[in-house]
């Protein structure tokens, strides 16, 4: 956050969804003395008009201007295309990780800065610290249950330098309390959903509505024996146990997806344990690859607590990650994020 004597000189565009986090973010920044302007992203939300009305109500209560930015085309071409195509490739996508650098901190940030704002702000539970050498460092939010730093590991130094995240120093409990005390309770929406375009749909329902290819294929065990039939590999993910329809004394799990053979590979739980993985498209937040090999706490999905692992560089910028202890359900298409204590060092996509 900026020094107290500089705040009134700057205007901040707040990415507002109508939810409690972005609403409190706008309220906090206005109370701190910033000139605050709200911006709402029109994406592929099923209840878009209702969300716009809600965020207008919040902006009116806070007495701040609001601009609606239509990013529907960009969102569909970039995020939805990536989301649906990943499943057909046997990968499990994370649309928020892709959306953040390219849509929210990409196109929306461009619109905010073009409107004359000096900074952009969001309601993420993460912290950004500026060092004396003018480098920016991304840290976990102080609330361990709500920390969202994992989703932000693909941001650049330029993006980090333009962003304020005041909720990184708060707990969710405090945010709800501040919302109630400022009269926002009842105006903002309920807890935001990570995948905004699903809205009360499960992934199976969404994929059925948005894709035409439903080609079935074999479910095979690790020895290649056909054990059943699947309805399309896009409906399965590594680690899945339910919905296989193959009874046994102990449950089967999806251990791999083979798009070339259109096959779902199953095995027992032990088959999900892996000691190493390959990671590509790595973004180092400093802009420079650290000295490798090096041990980092590595998270392989958002709810993963993290595990100690050695990261080594290989040819063609593909990194080999070796866990100190085997990890369960390392999933191609998900993102591996490397931490040094609370700081995000970098991260990339997990390969098959």
VOBA-1610 file (N, C-alpha, C; in pm, whole numbers, padded with zeros to 5 digits, always signed):
BEGIN
Unk+00085-00119+00000Unk+00000+00000+00000Unk+00089+00124+00000Unk+00035+00232-00056Unk+00114+00354-00066Unk+00122+00427+00067Unk+00228+00511+00085Unk+00238+00592+00207Unk+00115+00682+00221Unk+00081+00716+00346Unk-00041+00791+00376Unk-00047+00924+00302Unk+00068+00992+00291Unk+00067+01126+00231Unk+00060+01122+00078Unk+00060+01003+00017Unk+00054+00995-00128Unk-00082+00946-00179Unk-00166+00894-00093Unk-00285+00823-00138Unk-00381+00911-00217Unk-00403+01037-00173Unk-00502+01120-00238Unk-00457+01163-00378Unk-00334+01142-00411Unk-00284+01178-00542Unk-00315+01072-00646Unk-00359+00956-00603Unk-00374+00844-00694Unk-00520+00798-00701Unk-00555+00752-00821Unk-00687+00692-00840Unk-00668+00543-00863Unk-00766+00467-00814Unk-00758+00321-00820Unk-00883+00266-00885Unk-00865+00180-00984Unk-00977+00109-01044Unk-00992-00026-00976Unk-01105-00048-00914Unk-01128-00172-00840Unk-01209-00269-00926Unk-01156-00390-00944Unk-01231-00495-01014Unk-01341-00543-00922Unk-01466-00509-00955Unk-01579-00537-00866Unk-01672-00641-00929Unk-01709-00739-00850Unk-01799-00844-00896Unk-01937-00834-00830Unk-01946-00751-00728Unk-02067-00747-00647Unk-02058-00836-00525Unk-01948-00911-00513Unk-01925-00997-00398Unk-01870-00920-00279Unk-01866-00986-00166Unk-01823-00918-00044Unk-01678-00875-00051Unk-01590-00954-00112Unk-01447-00922-00112Unk-01416-00796-00192Unk-01466-00789-00314Unk-01437-00671-00395Unk-01511-00548-00343Unk-01629-00569-00283Unk-01704-00456-00226Unk-01629-00395-00108Unk-01578-00480-00020Unk-01501-00431+00094Unk-01369-00370+00048Unk-01309-00426-00054Unk-01186-00368-00110Unk-01210-00224-00153Unk-01318-00200-00227Unk-01349-00064-00271Unk-01375+00028-00153Unk-01448-00023-00054Unk-01478+00057+00065Unk-01351+00093+00141Unk-01262-00004+00161Unk-01137+00022+00233Unk-01053+00128+00163Unk-01038+00114+00032Unk-00953+00207-00043Unk-01011+00348-00040Unk-01143+00358-00050Unk-01204+00491-00043Unk-01181+00552+00095Unk-01197+00472+00200Unk-01175+00524+00335Unk-01030+00563+00359Unk-00937+00500+00285Unk-00796+00534+00298Unk-00760+00663+00225Unk-00851+00714+00144Unk-00824+00840+00076Unk-00795+00829-00072Unk-00800+00710-00128Unk-00781+00696-00272Unk-00905+00744-00346Unk-00887+00789-00469Unk-00999+00812-00560Unk-01035+00678-00622Unk-01153+00627-00591Unk-01189+00491-00628Unk-01292+00491-00742Unk-01268+00405-00839Unk-01357+00387-00954Unk-01380+00238-00970Unk-01505+00194-00971Unk-01534+00052-00986Unk-01540+00009-01131Unk-01494-00114-01157Unk-01500-00172-01292Unk-01554-00314-01281Unk-01654-00343-01361Unk-01714-00477-01363Unk-01683-00544-01495Unk-01637-00670-01490Unk-01607-00746-01611Unk-01729-00825-01656Unk-01777-00798-01775Unk-01878-00883-01835Unk-01809-00998-01905Unk-01830-01120-01854Unk-01761-01237-01909Unk-01864-01332-01968Unk-01874-01451-01912Unk-01973-01547-01959Unk-02061-01590-01843Unk-02083-01496-01749Unk-02164-01529-01632Unk-02308-01558-01675Unk-02364-01671-01631Unk-02503-01704-01668Unk-02604-01601-01620Unk-02576-01536-01508Unk-02670-01437-01451Unk-02611-01296-01463Unk-02560-01264-01581Unk-02485-01140-01602Unk-02567-01016-01562Unk-02689-01004-01609Unk-02768-00884-01582Unk-02793-00866-01432Unk-02818-00976-01364Unk-02841-00967-01218Unk-02714-00923-01146Unk-02598-00973-01192Unk-02472-00932-01131Unk-02445-00784-01156Unk-02474-00736-01276Unk-02453-00594-01305Unk-02540-00507-01214Unk-02665-00546-01195Unk-02753-00468-01108Unk-02701-00469-00964Unk-02650-00583-00920Unk-02598-00592-00783Unk-02477-00501-00765Unk-02384-00505-00860Unk-02263-00425-00845Unk-02295-00276-00858Unk-02397-00242-00935Unk-02441-00102-00942Unk-02493-00057-00807Unk-02565-00145-00739Unk-02618-00112-00606Unk-02505-00088-00507Unk-02402-00174-00512Unk-02288-00158-00422Unk-02215-00027-00453Unk-02191+00001-00580Unk-02120+00124-00618Unk-02199+00248-00575Unk-02331+00244-00589Unk-02412+00358-00546Unk-02404+00377-00395Unk-02404+00265-00321Unk-02393+00274-00174Unk-02258+00336-00134Unk-02153+00302-00206Unk-02020+00355-00175Unk-01996+00492-00237Unk-02089+00535-00322Unk-02079+00664-00391Unk-01952+00671-00476Unk-01934+00569-00559Unk-01821+00567-00651Unk-01873+00541-00792Unk-01804+00590-00895Unk-01847+00562-01032Unk-01821+00416-01068Unk-01896+00366-01165Unk-01883+00227-01208Unk-01882+00221-01359Unk-01790+00142-01413Unk-01783+00117-01557Unk-01795-00032-01581Unk-01883-00071-01673Unk-01897-00210-01712Unk-01813-00233-01838Unk-01723-00329-01831Unk-01633-00359-01942Unk-01673-00493-02003Unk-01709-00492-02128Unk-01752-00614-02196Unk-01630-00689-02248Unk-01597-00801-02182Unk-01485-00885-02224Unk-01534-01024-02264Unk-01659-01031-02306Unk-01720-01160-02337Unk-01645-01234-02446Unk-01613-01165-02555Unk-01547-01230-02669Unk-01409-01281-02629Unk-01330-01194-02562Unk-01196-01235-02519Unk-01203-01353-02423Unk-01298-01349-02331Unk-01310-01456-02233Unk-01345-01589-02300Unk-01438-01586-02393Unk-01477-01709-02463Unk-01361-01763-02545Unk-01292-01675-02617Unk-01184-01719-02705Unk-01062-01771-02629Unk-01037-01713-02512Unk-00917-01749-02437Unk-00947-01853-02329Unk-01039-01821-02241Unk-01061-01904-02122Unk-01152-02023-02150Unk-01268-01998-02210Unk-01361-02109-02235Unk-01305-02208-02336Unk-01236-02158-02437Unk-01175-02249-02535Unk-01069-02336-02468Unk-00986-02275-02384Unk-00885-02351-02309Unk-00952-02452-02217Unk-01059-02411-02149Unk-01126-02497-02052Unk-01183-02622-02118Unk-01258-02605-02224Unk-01322-02720-02288Unk-01221-02807-02362Unk-01126-02747-02433Unk-01031-02826-02513Unk-00938-02906-02423Unk-00907-02856-02304Unk-00816-02928-02215Unk-00870-03066-02179Unk-00999-03075-02151Unk-01056-03204-02113Unk-01046-03307-02225Unk-01061-03262-02349Unk-01049-03355-02461Unk-00905-03399-02484Unk-00811-03324-02429Unk-00669-03360-02439Unk-00623-03445-02321Unk-00717-03483-02235Unk-00683-03564-02119Unk-00620-03483-02007Unk-00647-03352-02004Unk-00590-03265-01901Unk-00702-03203-01818Unk-00669-03167-01694Unk-00765-03102-01605Unk-00727-02955-01592Unk-00805-02865-01650Unk-00765-02723-01654Unk-00795-02650-01524Unk-00735-02533-01511Unk-00767-02441-01402Unk-00790-02305-01466Unk-00916-02272-01498Unk-00943-02150-01576Unk-00906-02022-01504Unk-00912-02019-01371Unk-00878-01897-01298Unk-00731-01861-01315Unk-00645-01962-01318Unk-00501-01936-01335Unk-00475-01872-01470Unk-00545-01915-01573Unk-00526-01857-01706Unk-00594-01721-01718Unk-00712-01708-01659Unk-00787-01583-01668Unk-00714-01466-01602Unk-00651-01491-01489Unk-00590-01380-01414Unk-00488-01301-01495Unk-00384-01361-01552Unk-00286-01279-01625Unk-00336-01224-01758Unk-00430-01294-01822Unk-00469-01255-01958Unk-00598-01173-01963Unk-00689-01198-01871Unk-00816-01125-01872Unk-00822-01022-01759Unk-00822-01067-01635Unk-00839-00974-01523Unk-00722-00877-01512Unk-00600-00928-01505Unk-00483-00841-01492Unk-00422-00810-01629Unk-00491-00856-01733Unk-00450-00828-01870Unk-00543-00725-01932Unk-00652-00772-01995Unk-00742-00682-02065Unk-00812-00584-01970Unk-00858-00631-01854Unk-00925-00538-01763Unk-00828-00433-01712Unk-00708-00474-01676Unk-00609-00375-01631Unk-00582-00271-01739Unk-00575-00314-01864Unk-00555-00219-01974Unk-00667-00116-01978Unk-00791-00162-01961Unk-00905-00071-01962Unk-00900+00026-01843Unk-00863-00026-01728Unk-00856+00057-01607Unk-00751+00167-01623Unk-00634+00129-01670Unk-00527+00228-01686Unk-00560+00327-01798Unk-00627+00278-01902Unk-00665+00366-02013Unk-00766+00472-01969Unk-00841+00442-01863Unk-00939+00538-01810Unk-00874+00642-01718Unk-00743+00634-01702Unk-00672+00733-01622Unk-00641+00692-01480Unk-00675+00569-01443Unk-00641+00522-01308Unk-00492+00491-01300Unk-00437+00512-01181Unk-00295+00486-01160Unk-00270+00341-01122Unk-00368+00280-01053Unk-00353+00142-01006Unk-00483+00066-01025Unk-00469-00065-01020Unk-00584-00154-01019Unk-00585-00223-00882Unk-00702-00253-00831Unk-00714-00325-00704Unk-00811-00441-00720Unk-00786-00548-00648Unk-00875-00663-00648Unk-00897-00710-00504Unk-00995-00799-00490Unk-01027-00853-00358Unk-00957-00984-00328Unk-00843-01009-00392Unk-00770-01133-00367Unk-00708-01133-00227Unk-00704-01252-00168Unk-00636-01271-00039Unk-00491-01310-00069Unk-00412-01210-00098Unk-00270-01227-00125Unk-00203-01093-00098Unk-00070-01097-00086Unk+00003-00973-00055Unk+00111-00947-00161Unk+00130-00821-00192Unk+00237-00780-00282Unk+00328-00684-00207Unk+00456-00716-00207Unk+00555-00634-00136Unk+00657-00581-00236Unk+00686-00454-00225Unk+00788-00390-00310Unk+00918-00380-00233Unk+01024-00436-00289Unk+01156-00430-00226Unk+01229-00302-00266Unk+01337-00273-00196Unk+01413-00150-00221Unk+01475-00147-00361Unk+01491-00264-00423Unk+01546-00267-00559Unk+01437-00256-00665Unk+01316-00215-00623Unk+01202-00197-00712Unk+01152-00326-00775Unk+01175-00438-00711Unk+01113-00564-00754Unk+00991-00590-00667Unk+00893-00661-00724Unk+00768-00687-00654Unk+00759-00836-00624Unk+00713-00866-00502Unk+00711-01004-00454Unk+00570-01040-00409Unk+00524-01157-00452Unk+00390-01205-00421Unk+00396-01301-00304Unk+00316-01275-00200Unk+00314-01357-00080Unk+00173-01410-00053Unk+00166-01517+00024Unk+00037-01570+00066Unk-00042-01463+00142Unk-00175-01473+00137Unk-00259-01392+00223Unk-00246-01440+00366Unk-00273-01350+00461Unk-00256-01385+00602Unk-00360-01485+00651Unk-00475-01493+00584Unk-00577-01591+00621Unk-00546-01722+00548Unk-00496-01824+00619Unk-00455-01948+00550Unk-00569-02021+00483Unk-00692-01999+00529Unk-00808-02066+00470Unk-00852-02000+00339Unk-00810-01876+00317Unk-00857-01802+00199Unk-00744-01757+00106Unk-00621-01788+00143Unk-00507-01748+00059Unk-00530-01785-00087Unk-00510-01688-00178Unk-00532-01708-00321Unk-00406-01686-00404Unk-00291-01688-00340Unk-00166-01663-00412Unk-00141-01767-00521Unk-00190-01890-00500Unk-00173-01996-00599Unk-00225-01953-00736Unk-00339-01885-00738Unk-00403-01846-00864Unk-00331-01732-00935Unk-00236-01669-00868Unk-00173-01547-00920Unk-00030-01569-00965Unk+00015-01694-00972Unk+00157-01720-00994Unk+00205-01688-01136Unk+00113-01657-01228Unk+00153-01626-01365Unk+00160-01476-01393Unk+00146-01394-01289Unk+00155-01249-01308Unk+00299-01207-01334Unk+00314-01094-01402Unk+00446-01040-01433Unk+00483-00930-01334Unk+00608-00889-01337Unk+00652-00778-01255Unk+00573-00651-01287Unk+00548-00626-01414Unk+00472-00507-01454Unk+00332-00511-01396Unk+00267-00627-01400Unk+00132-00639-01344Unk+00134-00624-01193Unk+00227-00690-01126Unk+00235-00680-00980Unk+00258-00537-00935Unk+00333-00460-01014Unk+00364-00323-00977Unk+00247-00227-00988Unk+00139-00272-01052Unk+00022-00186-01071Unk-00098-00228-00987Unk-00079-00327-00900Unk-00194-00387-00830Unk-00188-00362-00680Unk-00305-00335-00622Unk-00322-00328-00477Unk-00416-00440-00435Unk-00381-00508-00326Unk-00464-00617-00272Unk-00478-00600-00122Unk-00563-00508-00079Unk-00572-00479+00065Unk-00624-00593+00151Unk-00694-00691+00092Unk-00746-00801+00174Unk-00639-00903+00209Unk-00523-00891+00151Unk-00414-00982+00186Unk-00376-00975+00332Unk-00405-00864+00395Unk-00374-00845+00537Unk-00493-00876+00627Unk-00603-00921+00568Unk-00727-00942+00644Unk-00764-01090+00651Unk-00853-01122+00743Unk-00916-01254+00745Unk-01056-01240+00688Unk-01111-01350+00643Unk-01247-01346+00589Unk-01346-01302+00695Unk-01324-01344+00818Unk-01413-01305+00927Unk-01416-01153+00941Unk-01298-01089+00934Unk-01292-00944+00945Unk-01360-00876+00827Unk-01347-00936+00709Unk-01409-00879+00589Unk-01561-00876+00603Unk-01618-00986+00650Unk-01763-00989+00673Unk-01804-00886+00780Unk-01721-00873+00883Unk-01752-00776+00988Unk-01750-00634+00931Unk-01648-00602+00853Unk-01639-00468+00795Unk-01755-00441+00698Unk-01796-00544+00624Unk-01909-00528+00533Unk-02036-00492+00611Unk-02057-00562+00723Unk-02176-00535+00804Unk-02171-00395+00864Unk-02054-00355+00914Unk-02041-00224+00978Unk-02056-00108+00880Unk-02026-00133+00753Unk-02033-00025+00653Unk-02166-00024+00578Unk-02258-00113+00618Unk-02388-00116+00553Unk-02393-00193+00423Unk-02287-00270+00395Unk-02283-00348+00271Unk-02356-00481+00284Unk-02378-00527+00405Unk-02446-00655+00423Unk-02584-00649+00359Unk-02615-00751+00279Unk-02742-00753+00208Unk-02735-00692+00070Unk-02629-00615+00043Unk-02611-00556-00090Unk-02522-00643-00177Unk-02415-00697-00116Unk-02323-00780-00193Unk-02380-00920-00208Unk-02322-00995-00302Unk-02366-01133-00325Unk-02305-01225-00222Unk-02344-01352-00225Unk-02287-01452-00136Unk-02146-01485-00182Unk-02083-01579-00114Unk-01946-01618-00143Unk-01925-01644-00293Unk-01821-01583-00350Unk-01795-01599-00492Unk-01757-01742-00525Unk-01796-01784-00645Unk-01760-01917-00694Unk-01634-01904-00776Unk-01536-01995-00753Unk-01409-01985-00823Unk-01427-01985-00974Unk-01506-02079-01025Unk-01529-02088-01169Unk-01658-02012-01200Unk-01643-01884-01236Unk-01758-01794-01243Unk-01860-01836-01348Unk-01816-01903-01456Unk-01909-01934-01563Unk-01987-02063-01541Unk-01956-02136-01434Unk-02032-02259-01408Unk-02166-02227-01340Unk-02163-02148-01234Unk-02283-02100-01166Unk-02385-02211-01142Unk-02364-02288-01037Unk-02455-02394-00995Unk-02458-02515-01089Unk-02370-02518-01188Unk-02357-02635-01274Unk-02232-02713-01234Unk-02237-02846-01245Unk-02112-02919-01232Unk-02045-02923-01369Unk-01919-02966-01370Unk-01843-02964-01494Unk-01905-03057-01598Unk-01958-03172-01553Unk-02019-03267-01645Unk-02134-03201-01721Unk-02220-03130-01648Unk-02334-03063-01711Unk-02287-02956-01809Unk-02187-02878-01769Unk-02135-02772-01856Unk-02078-02830-01984Unk-01997-02934-01971Unk-01935-02993-02090Unk-02040-03054-02183Unk-02145-03112-02128Unk-02251-03169-02210Unk-02321-03061-02292Unk-02341-02943-02232Unk-02410-02834-02300Unk-02322-02765-02404Unk-02190-02763-02381Unk-02103-02680-02463Unk-02015-02758-02560Unk-02023-02888-02561Unk-01943-02966-02655Unk-02030-03070-02723Unk-01998-03097-02848Unk-02077-03193-02925Unk-02018-03334-02920Unk-01887-03344-02898Unk-01819-03473-02903Unk-01844-03551-02774Unk-01911-03663-02784Unk-01939-03747-02668Unk-01891-03890-02693Unk-01783-03903-02769Unk-01738-04036-02811Unk-01695-04120-02691Unk-01752-04241-02682Unk-01719-04332-02573Unk-01592-04408-02608Unk-01540-04480-02510Unk-01418-04557-02531Unk-01395-04652-02415Unk-01283-04722-02416Unk-01259-04822-02313Unk-01207-04764-02181Unk-01247-04828-02072Unk-01182-04808-01943Unk-01091-04929-01923Unk-00961-04905-01909Unk-00866-05016-01901Unk-00788-05008-01770Unk-00742-05127-01724Unk-00657-05128-01606Unk-00511-05106-01647Unk-00422-05110-01551Unk-00282-05080-01579Unk-00217-05183-01671Unk-00276-05300-01680Unk-00224-05404-01770Unk-00286-05393-01909Unk-00376-05296-01929Unk-00438-05278-02059Unk-00565-05356-02081Unk-00612-05426-01980Unk-00734-05505-01993Unk-00857-05413-01985Unk-00950-05431-02078Unk-01071-05350-02076Unk-01160-05393-01960Unk-01198-05294-01877Unk-01279-05319-01759Unk-01419-05261-01771Unk-01439-05177-01870Unk-01569-05112-01887Unk-01561-05012-01999Unk-01663-04926-02009Unk-01669-04824-02112Unk-01695-04688-02048Unk-01633-04586-02104Unk-01657-04450-02056Unk-01742-04373-02157Unk-01793-04256-02113Unk-01883-04176-02196Unk-01811-04062-02268Unk-01679-04058-02255Unk-01600-03948-02311Unk-01496-03906-02209Unk-01368-03900-02249Unk-01263-03873-02151Unk-01275-03733-02091Unk-01350-03643-02158Unk-01368-03508-02105Unk-01445-03506-01974Unk-01508-03617-01938Unk-01587-03622-01815Unk-01510-03683-01698Unk-01380-03707-01717Unk-01301-03775-01614Unk-01176-03693-01581Unk-01123-03717-01461Unk-01001-03650-01420Unk-00920-03743-01331Unk-00790-03724-01329Unk-00702-03808-01248Unk-00741-03795-01101Unk-00750-03910-01034Unk-00790-03913-00894Unk-00937-03939-00873Unk-01017-03933-00979Unk-01161-03956-00968Unk-01191-04100-00926Unk-01283-04115-00834Unk-01324-04248-00788Unk-01469-04279-00825Unk-01555-04182-00813Unk-01698-04204-00837Unk-01728-04204-00987Unk-01834-04275-01023Unk-01884-04272-01158Unk-01815-04366-01255Unk-01729-04454-01205Unk-01660-04548-01294Unk-01744-04672-01322Unk-01831-04707-01230Unk-01920-04821-01251Unk-01850-04955-01256Unk-01737-04965-01185Unk-01662-05092-01183Unk-01646-05134-01037Unk-01735-05216-00985Unk-01728-05256-00844Unk-01612-05352-00819Unk-01555-05343-00700Unk-01447-05433-00659Unk-01438-05426-00507Unk-01355-05513-00449Unk-01339-05515-00303Unk-01286-05382-00252Unk-01196-05320-00326Unk-01146-05186-00296Unk-01168-05100-00420Unk-01189-04969-00402Unk-01228-04886-00517Unk-01116-04867-00620Unk-01159-04848-00743Unk-01069-04807-00851Unk-01070-04654-00860Unk-00958-04602-00911Unk-00943-04459-00934Unk-00895-04437-01077Unk-00924-04320-01131Unk-00864-04282-01258Unk-00719-04244-01231Unk-00625-04314-01296Unk-00484-04285-01275Unk-00422-04216-01396Unk-00488-04222-01512Unk-00437-04153-01631Unk-00548-04145-01735Unk-00534-04049-01826Unk-00623-04034-01940Unk-00539-04040-02066Unk-00578-04122-02160Unk-00502-04142-02282Unk-00584-04092-02401Unk-00565-03966-02442Unk-00647-03913-02552Unk-00617-03979-02686Unk-00496-04029-02707Unk-00463-04094-02834Unk-00542-04223-02852Unk-00561-04297-02743Unk-00638-04420-02748Unk-00782-04401-02702Unk-00815-04275-02667Unk-00948-04244-02613Unk-00983-04338-02497Unk-00885-04355-02406Unk-00900-04451-02298Unk-00887-04384-02162Unk-00963-04435-02066Unk-00950-04398-01926Unk-00878-04512-01856Unk-00764-04482-01793Unk-00683-04584-01727Unk-00712-04580-01577Unk-00742-04696-01519Unk-00777-04702-01378Unk-00680-04793-01302Unk-00674-04772-01173Unk-00592-04855-01086Unk-00632-04831-00942Unk-00564-04897-00853Unk-00591-04880-00710Unk-00522-04752-00659Unk-00552-04715-00537Unk-00507-04586-00484Unk-00356-04571-00487Unk-00283-04679-00461Unk-00137-04670-00461Unk-00082-04627-00597Unk-00157-04657-00704Unk-00110-04621-00838Unk-00116-04471-00862Unk-00184-04398-00774Unk-00192-04253-00788Unk-00070-04181-00729Unk+00014-04253-00656Unk+00130-04191-00592Unk+00243-04170-00692Unk+00298-04050-00693Unk+00410-04018-00782Unk+00520-03947-00706Unk+00644-03978-00744Unk+00760-03914-00683Unk+00814-03798-00767Unk+00776-03792-00894Unk+00828-03683-00977Unk+00728-03646-01086Unk+00748-03530-01143Unk+00663-03481-01251Unk+00743-03382-01334Unk+00692-03355-01454Unk+00751-03253-01541Unk+00659-03132-01545Unk+00717-03014-01545Unk+00641-02890-01543Unk+00693-02799-01654Unk+00602-02745-01734Unk+00640-02659-01846Unk+00574-02521-01833Unk+00609-02432-01925Unk+00551-02297-01929Unk+00564-02228-01793Unk+00680-02242-01732Unk+00700-02188-01597Unk+00718-02037-01603Unk+00646-01967-01517Unk+00663-01823-01499Unk+00733-01799-01367Unk+00851-01736-01373Unk+00922-01696-01251Unk+00883-01552-01221Unk+00825-01526-01104Unk+00769-01395-01078Unk+00872-01283-01077Unk+00997-01316-01046Unk+01101-01214-01049Unk+01140-01177-01192Unk+01099-01260-01288Unk+01140-01240-01426Unk+01268-01312-01461Unk+01332-01372-01360Unk+01460-01441-01380Unk+01453-01578-01315Unk+01500-01679-01387Unk+01504-01814-01330Unk+01599-01818-01210Unk+01556-01873-01097Unk+01645-01883-00980Unk+01755-01986-01004Unk+01853-01986-00915Unk+01958-02088-00924Unk+01897-02224-00897Unk+01915-02314-00991Unk+01860-02450-00980Unk+01973-02551-00993Unk+01956-02671-00935Unk+01838-02720-00862Unk+01821-02651-00727Unk+01696-02650-00681Unk+01664-02587-00553Unk+01540-02654-00496Unk+01532-02657-00364Unk+01416-02716-00297Unk+01311-02608-00271Unk+01190-02634-00314Unk+01078-02544-00289Unk+00962-02624-00230Unk+00877-02555-00154Unk+00748-02613-00119Unk+00662-02604-00244Unk+00612-02717-00291Unk+00542-02723-00419Unk+00398-02766-00400Unk+00306-02684-00448Unk+00163-02715-00445Unk+00120-02762-00582Unk+00047-02873-00589Unk+00009-02930-00718Unk-00138-02904-00752Unk-00208-02838-00664Unk-00345-02789-00689Unk-00377-02692-00576Unk-00488-02620-00592Unk-00518-02512-00499Unk-00531-02561-00355Unk-00601-02671-00332Unk-00624-02718-00195Unk-00509-02804-00142Unk-00406-02824-00220Unk-00290-02900-00176Unk-00206-02815-00079Unk-00171-02872+00034Unk-00095-02795+00133Unk+00048-02767+00090Unk+00096-02846-00005Unk+00233-02829-00050Unk+00323-02938+00003Unk+00424-02972-00074Unk+00519-03076-00036Unk+00659-03033-00076Unk+00756-03073+00003Unk+00896-03041-00029Unk+00937-03114-00157Unk+01002-03041-00247Unk+01042-03100-00374Unk+01164-03026-00428Unk+01247-03100-00500Unk+01361-03039-00567Unk+01322-03008-00711Unk+01347-02884-00754Unk+01315-02841-00889Unk+01444-02828-00968Unk+01449-02895-01084Unk+01567-02895-01169Unk+01530-02853-01310Unk+01616-02775-01373Unk+01592-02735-01511Unk+01643-02844-01605Unk+01574-02860-01717Unk+01613-02955-01820Unk+01610-02883-01954Unk+01624-02957-02061Unk+01622-02896-02194Unk+01485-02839-02225Unk+01484-02740-02312Unk+01360-02681-02365Unk+01270-02623-02255Unk+01331-02578-02146Unk+01256-02511-02039Unk+01146-02598-01979Unk+01166-02728-01979Unk+01079-02818-01905Unk+01153-02853-01776Unk+01083-02840-01664Unk+01147-02857-01534Unk+01105-02990-01474Unk+01202-03060-01414Unk+01172-03184-01344Unk+01159-03155-01196Unk+01052-03203-01137Unk+01024-03181-00995Unk+01023-03316-00926Unk+01110-03332-00827Unk+01120-03458-00753Unk+01077-03435-00608Unk+00969-03501-00570Unk+00916-03486-00435Unk+00998-03567-00335Unk+01012-03513-00216Unk+01080-03587-00109Unk+00996-03706-00064Unk+00863-03689-00071Unk+00770-03797-00039Unk+00669-03808-00153Unk+00625-03929-00189Unk+00530-03945-00300Unk+00402-03864-00278Unk+00349-03808-00387Unk+00228-03727-00380Unk+00113-03794-00454Unk-00008-03771-00404Unk-00126-03838-00457Unk-00191-03755-00568Unk-00224-03821-00678Unk-00302-03762-00787Unk-00238-03637-00846Unk-00115-03651-00892Unk-00050-03545-00969Unk-00120-03540-01105Unk-00183-03428-01136Unk-00279-03424-01247Unk-00231-03338-01362Unk-00212-03396-01481Unk-00175-03318-01598Unk-00277-03208-01628Unk-00226-03089-01659Unk-00313-02975-01686Unk-00329-02882-01568Unk-00316-02937-01447Unk-00316-02852-01328Unk-00182-02780-01318Unk-00173-02688-01222Unk-00053-02606-01211Unk+00026-02639-01085Unk+00157-02647-01101Unk+00248-02662-00987Unk+00301-02524-00952Unk+00292-02487-00825Unk+00337-02355-00782Unk+00443-02372-00674Unk+00554-02301-00691Unk+00670-02315-00604Unk+00676-02199-00505Unk+00695-02234-00378Unk+00700-02134-00271Unk+00833-02143-00197Unk+00881-02028-00152Unk+00988-02020-00053Unk+00926-01954+00070Unk+00895-02035+00170Unk+00816-01990+00285Unk+00684-01933+00234Unk+00654-01805+00258Unk+00526-01748+00215Unk+00530-01689+00075Unk+00645-01684+00014Unk+00658-01615-00115Unk+00640-01711-00233Unk+00563-01666-00332Unk+00549-01740-00456Unk+00670-01710-00544Unk+00745-01815-00579Unk+00863-01798-00662Unk+00829-01816-00809Unk+00738-01908-00840Unk+00700-01930-00978Unk+00607-02050-00986Unk+00575-02087-01108Unk+00490-02203-01128Unk+00464-02227-01274Unk+00417-02347-01306Unk+00389-02384-01444Unk+00290-02498-01452Unk+00262-02540-01573Unk+00161-02643-01596Unk+00223-02783-01588Unk+00152-02874-01524Unk+00198-03012-01508Unk+00172-03087-01638Unk+00275-03154-01689Unk+00265-03230-01813Unk+00219-03372-01785Unk+00183-03444-01894Unk+00147-03584-01880Unk+00273-03664-01848
//
